[in-house]
């Protein structure tokens, strides 16, 4: 009957092989056969992706072009088969050094590229590149014989040196040839300013290591005064570091390096202990003075921080009421609940907590309400123009009202002249610090700090 379906034919085909074949084809076109590493094609693709991500994050993408030194001679000497084995060894070592989200690629006979995506700072690039040099330096044993290798490495960085994968590769190549021409077995950056910056950072990091080890970081103290009766109300402890020639390095130079290199915790611990010892000394001398110590974000968020503080107080035999901790908002956002708990337990011991540099960070009102701070330190940027500009006064007034309604004590940072002092007094501010009173000084130079100041 027309139009009546009486049956159907279904054709089955096993496509497993076809899929496997297609997958293998893709793998073959994207990977190097000898090492199984991504080849130039896949590398280019990943570089492009990393650059796109970096455009929005503002981070860096580093291209490390690595060339084995004298590989041609080795290859000729040991034969191609063993030469291939060496290449495979190098590939594994490189792969062992980098993070899973980074790419190790073989782009030619003895040429590799390591792409580090998402670098927040130069230290991470420096770390990986030195690790690579170290990893390659270890002798290889092949067919019972020991071989030693070295590499020349050229580094270029997005966005500093180049904007595209092609440009990055070209510039890394230029830097790599610079190393070859200067005696091999080394690292060079495409940009001189970057390598100079890196050298400087490295020397600061080295100095930090040394000073921490020698316990030779210095702590200076800046007095805080009552604007009501001119009496000393406390001291802020500030870390200072001298270089080999006795020059004082500003904290803005070495604190970021300490943060990036994870030395900040040791630094913070040492400063805390030295500050507590000094507070104890003053207490024993009959000049009880509360010392405020700045705590970095990673130090505050480190597991066991509360215990470290309590242990330090015990070790220095200092009653908790002579210690205040200054914490910035950035330290609190990492884990708000944990931060709340830490602050509460520190306060239970008897320590007071100041929110530092208020007005420069997020200045979230909800933080102010949900954290039970004792003190609000108003950033110097609000004090700078307070004598000249009405707007600055209005802003300060708003902060003052806010603090009053939350029962927070205000301390004004950065008071530099009498005009500022007078305005602050008129506005009912009761406590301040700044160069007008005293700059930060070593403890032994602060003999006069306890005499009340004339207001
Ligand atoms: Mg501070």
Boltz pocket constraint, residues with backbone or C-beta under 6 A from the ligand:
constraints:
  - pocket:
      binder: B
      contacts: [[A, 236], [A, 294], [A, 326], [A, 356], [A, 357]]
      max_distance: 6.0
